């Protein structure tokens, strides 16, 4: 099993379950630090690794009027400051090739959004920036792709010089108003060999528990916002840990209904300790 190195955190077989968590869009430095502190402390008490996550820009919103975040310069400044104060690695998503290098100078993981996972220019830019600065790249599997097709993503990153890679499952479109998680497919993705066609090491896999509950179809959308089933995120996260994933991605907020992005899927911050406790117990049984 290949190990994804995120700062001092190792993700993969033989390493603690890693929690990637934080707000969806970074609303303020203070809020991001408060959320990160709560999750960091809960993870530390359970022996879980933690990576702080926040977005400086949400470029894929349902409406042009939706909040997008503080922007590249201020957002990266806040994320870097929060990660230093917390003493943990950090990650953020990038949407354009030009964002790769500035982000790689600040965060430990460049995250590629699911809808952009086949964009060659973005992957190459992320791979080169990550290789140059000793960072990792986490690619979310497109809702329209099979697990096997992610082999091409791994290959593109490898050809750009980046072998410090993780893949994330976040649900698949099946045409009935919500995303569906294929746990057979997750198993297949955990067996994707890394950077050599002959087999060998496999890329670690993360499970996105909150985005997997989205209801983007016409029956789920809430006006100009995507709907969701946040109450099912703990169920899916527990199932994924039992299936053997190496990391779990969870967006959380003290008042999800007031969050500027993904309000319909985020977990309540007060509920995170209990959820993380259940995930730690499951991980200990593997």
C-alpha positions in Angstrom: 0.0 0.0 0.0 1.4 3.4 -1.0 1.3 6.0 1.7 0.1 9.6 1.1 2.2 12.0 3.1 0.4 15.1 4.2 2.9 17.1 6.3 3.7 14.9 9.2 0.6 12.8 8.7 0.7 9.5 6.8 -2.5 8.1 5.2 -2.6 4.5 4.2 -2.3 1.0 5.7 -0.6 0.9 9.1 -1.4 4.5 9.8 -4.3 6.0 12.0 -7.6 6.8 10.3 -7.2 10.4 9.1 -10.1 12.9 9.4 -10.2 15.8 6.9 -12.6 18.3 8.3 -13.6 21.9 8.5 -16.1 24.4 7.0 -17.0 24.2 3.4 -16.2 27.8 2.4 -13.9 29.8 4.7 -16.3 32.4 6.2 -13.8 34.1 8.6 -10.5 33.4 10.2 -12.1 33.2 13.6 -14.8 30.7 12.6 -12.3 28.5 10.8 -10.0 28.5 13.8 -12.8 27.6 16.2 -14.0 24.7 14.1 -10.5 23.4 13.5 -9.7 23.6 17.2 -12.8 21.6 18.2 -12.1 18.9 15.6 -8.4 18.7 16.2 -8.9 18.2 20.0 -11.5 15.5 19.4 -9.3 13.7 17.0 -6.3 13.9 19.3 -8.2 12.3 22.1 -9.2 9.4 19.9 -5.8 8.8 18.3 -7.0 10.0 14.9 -4.9 12.1 12.5 -6.4 15.4 11.5 -6.1 17.7 8.4 -7.9 21.1 8.5 -10.0 21.7 5.4 -11.5 25.0 4.1 -12.1 26.5 0.6 -11.0 30.0 -0.4 -13.4 30.0 -3.3 -16.4 27.8 -4.2 -16.4 28.1 -8.0 -19.1 25.5 -8.6 -22.2 27.0 -7.0 -25.8 26.4 -8.1 -26.5 30.1 -8.4 -24.3 33.1 -9.5 -25.6 34.9 -6.4 -24.3 32.3 -4.0 -21.4 33.2 -1.6 -18.0 32.1 -2.9 -15.5 32.9 -0.2 -12.7 35.3 0.6 -10.7 34.7 -2.6 -7.3 33.3 -3.3 -5.0 35.7 -1.6 -6.9 36.4 1.6 -8.2 32.8 1.8 -4.8 31.2 1.6 -3.5 33.7 4.2 -6.3 32.6 6.6 -5.9 28.9 5.9 -2.1 29.1 6.4 -2.5 31.0 9.6 -5.2 28.6 11.0 -3.1 25.6 10.2 0.0 27.1 11.9 -2.1 28.0 15.0 -3.6 24.5 15.1 -0.3 22.7 14.4 -1.9 20.5 11.8 -1.7 20.1 8.0 -4.2 21.8 5.7 -6.0 21.3 2.4 -8.1 23.4 0.0 -9.6 22.9 -3.4 -8.3 24.5 -6.6 -10.3 25.1 -9.7 -7.8 26.6 -12.2 -4.3 25.7 -13.2 -3.1 29.2 -12.1 -4.2 28.5 -8.5 -2.0 25.4 -8.1 1.3 27.0 -7.4 0.1 29.7 -4.9 -1.9 27.1 -3.1 1.0 24.6 -2.9 3.1 27.3 -1.2 0.6 27.3 1.7 -1.4 24.1 2.0 -0.2 20.5 2.4 -2.8 19.0 0.0 -4.2 20.3 -3.2 -7.7 19.0 -3.6 -9.2 18.6 -7.1 -13.0 18.9 -7.1 -15.0 15.9 -8.5 -16.4 17.8 -11.6 -12.8 18.7 -12.5 -11.1 15.4 -12.0 -10.5 14.8 -15.7 -9.2 18.3 -16.5 -5.7 17.5 -17.7 -4.3 21.0 -17.4 -5.5 21.3 -13.8 -4.1 17.9 -12.9 -0.7 18.6 -14.5 -0.5 22.0 -12.8 -1.4 20.5 -9.4 1.0 17.6 -9.9 3.9 19.8 -10.8 3.2 22.3 -8.0 2.9 19.5 -5.4 6.1 17.8 -6.6 8.0 21.1 -6.4 6.8 21.9 -2.9 6.6 18.4 -1.4 2.8 18.5 -1.2 0.1 15.9 -1.9 -2.8 15.9 -4.4 -6.2 14.5 -3.4 -8.6 14.0 -6.3 -12.3 13.5 -5.8 -13.8 10.9 -8.1 -16.2 12.4 -10.6 -19.9 11.5 -10.0 -19.9 10.4 -13.6 -16.9 8.1 -13.5 -16.3 4.5 -12.5 -13.5 3.7 -10.0 -11.4 2.1 -12.7 -11.4 5.3 -14.7 -9.5 7.0 -11.9 -6.4 5.1 -13.0 -6.0 7.7 -15.8 -6.0 10.4 -13.1 -3.3 8.7 -11.2 -1.3 8.3 -14.4 -1.6 12.0 -15.3 -0.3 13.1 -11.9 2.5 10.6 -12.0 3.6 11.9 -15.4 3.6 15.4 -14.0 6.0 14.2 -11.3 3.6 13.7 -8.4 3.3 10.3 -6.7 2.0 11.6 -3.4 -1.6 11.0 -4.2 -4.9 10.1 -2.6 -8.4 9.5 -4.2 -11.7 10.4 -2.7 -15.1 8.8 -3.2 -18.0 11.2 -3.0 -20.9 9.4 -4.6 -22.1 8.6 -8.1 -25.1 9.8 -10.2 -27.6 7.1 -10.8 -30.5 9.2 -12.0 -32.9 9.4 -9.1 -32.3 12.7 -7.5 -29.4 11.8 -5.1 -25.9 10.4 -5.1 -25.4 6.7 -4.4 -22.2 5.2 -2.9 -21.0 2.0 -4.5 -19.1 0.1 -1.8 -18.0 -2.5 -4.3 -16.6 0.4 -6.3 -14.8 1.7 -3.2 -13.2 -1.6 -2.8 -12.1 -1.6 -6.4 -10.7 1.9 -6.0 -8.7 0.8 -3.0 -7.0 -1.8 -5.2 -6.0 0.6 -8.0 -2.2 0.2 -8.4 -0.1 3.3 -8.2 2.1 4.5 -11.0 2.9 1.1 -12.6 0.7 -1.0 -14.8 2.2 -4.2 -13.4 0.5 -3.8 -10.0 2.1 -3.1 -6.7 1.4 -0.3 -4.3 -2.2 1.1 -4.2 -3.3 4.7 -3.7 -5.0 5.5 -0.4 -8.7 6.2 -0.5 -10.7 8.8 1.4 -14.5 8.8 1.8 -16.4 12.1 1.6 -19.2 11.6 4.1 -21.0 14.9 3.7 -21.0 15.5 -0.1 -22.2 12.0 -0.6 -25.5 13.0 0.9 -26.2 15.7 -1.7 -29.4 15.7 -3.6 -28.5 17.7 -6.7 -31.4 16.5 -8.9 -34.7 18.3 -9.4 -36.3 16.4 -6.5 -33.6 17.4 -4.1 -32.6 20.9 -5.0 -33.8 23.6 -2.6 -34.5 26.5 -4.9 -31.1 27.7 -6.1 -29.2 25.5 -3.6 -28.4 21.8 -3.7 -30.5 19.8 -1.2 -29.1 17.0 1.0 -29.6 14.3 3.7 -27.1 15.3 6.4 -28.6 12.9 8.9 -27.3 10.0 6.7 -23.6 11.2 6.7 -22.8 9.3 9.9 -24.2 6.1 8.5 -22.2 6.4 5.3 -19.0 7.4 7.2 -19.3 4.4 9.5 -19.9 2.1 6.5 -16.9 3.5 4.7 -14.6 3.0 7.7 -15.8 -0.6 8.1 -15.1 -1.1 4.4 -11.4 -0.1 5.0 -11.0 3.5 3.7 -7.9 5.3 5.0 -9.5 8.7 5.6 -12.9 10.4 6.0 -13.8 13.8 4.8 -16.5 15.7 6.8 -17.6 19.3 6.5 -18.9 20.8 9.8 -20.2 24.1 11.1 -21.6 25.3 14.5 -24.8 26.3 12.8 -25.1 24.4 9.4 -28.3 26.2 8.4 -26.4 29.5 8.5 -23.4 28.2 6.6 -22.6 30.1 3.4 -22.0 26.9 1.4 -23.3 23.3 1.6 -25.7 24.2 4.5 -27.8 21.2 3.5 -25.2 18.6 4.0 -22.8 19.8 6.7 -22.6 18.2 10.1 -23.3 20.2 13.3 -20.0 20.8 15.1 -21.4 19.7 18.4 -22.2 16.3 16.9 -18.6 15.7 15.7 -17.1 14.2 18.9 -19.7 11.4 19.0 -19.3 10.7 15.3 -15.5 10.6 15.5 -15.7 8.3 18.5 -17.8 5.8 16.5 -15.4 6.0 13.6 -12.3 5.5 15.8 -14.0 2.4 17.4 -14.7 0.9 14.0 -11.2 1.7 12.8 -9.7 -0.1 15.8 -11.6 -3.3 14.8 -10.1 -3.6 11.3 
